[in-house]
Amino acid sequence: MSYDGDRELEDLADCILRVAEQADGERDFRRRIISILRAHDRGFAGMHSGDSCAQRERQNCIRKLHEVAVQLEDINCEQQVYELAVAAVDDLLGLAAAVSEVAEGDTSVLRAESRAWSEEAARPNSVYRRLRNESFRTGRTQYLADMHKHPEMVTDHPAHRSVVSVPIGEFGVLQCASGEEDAPGSEVVEVLEILALHLAAAVRRIRIWRRGKRERSEAERRVSEYAMIFSGMQDGMFLVESRSDAAFSLLRANSALERMTDGGRTRARAGSPVDMFGPDMRGAFTRHLRTCAVQQEPVSFFVELHTGDGVRFLSVQLSPLPAVSSDVKRLLGSVCDRTAERWTERALEESEEKYRTLVHNINDAILIVQGGRCVFANPAAGTLMGCRSKDLVGMQWRCIVHPAERARVDRMARARKRGDPVPDIYESAVVDHRGRDVDVEFNVSRTTYLGQSAVFISMRDIGRRKKVERRLRYLSFHDQLTDLYNRAYFENELRRLDVWRQLPLSVILADVNGLKLINDVFGHQEGDRLLREVADILRSSAREEDVVARTGGDEFAILIPQTSAGNAEEIMRRIHRRCAEWDDESFSVSVSMGVATKSEEGEDVWEVFGRAEERMYQDKMLRRDSARNAIIKSLRGALEEKTQETSEHMRRLEELGVAVGQRLGLAESSLSNLALLAQLHDIGKVAVPASVLEKEGPLDPAERAEIQRHTEIGYRIANNSVDLASISDSILSHHEWFDGSGYPRGLAGDAIPLLARILAVVDAFDAMTSERPYCAAMSREEALAEVRDGAGTQFDPEVAGVFLAMMEHSDRDASG
């Protein structure tokens, strides 16, 4: 629909006339006119008419809505979420707004409201409550176009005409109102619903976080209580672990047991727990431990402990605890001692020593901070910071923190002092005394040190873990062979860059020609080298901001944002030039490519991808002949390098074979295949060891079997290539004899492909008249006689006859 300026002005004038009739005094009239002009200025009429101004306004609104969503992610206070929502509605849409938290039924609490809402005295009456409750109950947006027409509308509140209620998940309702009839249109309601979704997500996140913090605090409190109970028991307590080998080890014992057993726990540290009660009780105590561990039932017994101070009578009870695993069991022991008061002072001293030893030997770095300065540091802290632990005492705490992290740490410290929710465990970085950055995990809590409030900080070096995480992230988005991005990353980037700011967006798809054949002939190492070379060419031809990825075995893709089709084609031409310039004796690089460009925002980027793929396949068909010639050249080069087959030998076979084929009346396609067969019939020899190929003298049976395998190897190589598949059967059969005594299948007569029968004659003649490592060359007449003698046994008699007649005719022409 086109924009009609006159019509819009007429509508605006009608609206002003209606306001003049309904306004209650001059002040009310001025306020309503300002509201109408504000709404008109913000372009809501344009939003419904669909003009370009409305589109810009809508895009601006969506952008601001995104900014609000980003702000919501950083808020940890639910009230701030509601206040931000009300402010966002007022800023983005110019509507009066209020947020109510609904519990059940009609019970609700007004959590936030805009000034326009309160100034208009839009307190919840029956209509507002009905819309709010219905929206919360159904989970759907409720809209009332004209409240003045509603029978339940309170007459002394005429300021709002239209109102909308949008549910905020399971938490409450966002209500917005306007002084105009049917003011919030469908697009405004859509914006409100999107905003409500963000609000619900933020509130849900905050409540989950609070609940998790409460649960962690409760768990820590319980652990602390259990530790206090364990350590503070008047009875002796100890924890024993039993493994499958029937050995017992002492895991923990309380101070009371230390006093009762006259240092028994200290003795047990170097041996089994039975040493706690002295050597006299070793056998009996061991039996009781085993009985409790095997039967999984409580065991009670008495111990008479002889000490230097006399005899102590101890009552011991062993109780099984839930098994840690199938081969690990734990037992809890309690000991009652009537003489424990005599050892109270010693137990306290040893308890203090225990915790001092624990703090000094723990691997985590521990700092205690008072007034912003470190007042205690354990040896592990000195190791982490690359200095002595005493050098850290007296330092400002923030000087240890990495400069880039100091502002965040300061904010968290201030929030902790205010009592705001702050995570106790978080990742950051410090700078050690050598100036190196160290990734650490902080665990911060409040404590008391020497009678004064302090902050307890433990630090754990997570540098190795962060390095592994970075490596895993790298591997998840990169191809290990080529170091390019992989398909998963490419598809993510394709979706991410599919925005109007990146248009025109071009895609180049590339496919390496002949990779499978190179793998079969030269090995997968050479195939991998070819892929790396292609990757380097693509990477060097693209820009730094372009996305170059390996999307398949021999497939690559380049994602080029803000690039026209013409510039993308220039990149493609650059790639072709660099492929042609690549010089290698083994094989050449041939790549088929296709390009497509997304220029309009409404285009589907995957359809653009499909067009590029279709053009790539078209290019592959156009380059098929050149790729075929390059493959044949590479195969011939490999054959000449590995065997005694020279280019002159291949040329002679091709000339003789084609001449025989012409005399037999073969079609042009068959003559082309015959020429190709003459060049590549022994391609399977590239896989035969050089020691066998170059051996002078007769071959032993194993070596003969090894060299006869070249027909089958050559067949597999040719059969896996579209360009060579037509001669694969002839390669397999070119050592078959006409009488069936050849190899590898023992074919006879016409069962042998005709091209293989022709090649057998000309190859044998050329071999007999050429110098070989294992025999001298025959004369021309001797070789022709051998062919004549082999007709009907080794050679097809018809082919042999044509060949002999051709050679005799050639001799007469030469003599004449």
Disulfide bonds with the S-S distance in Angstrom:
none
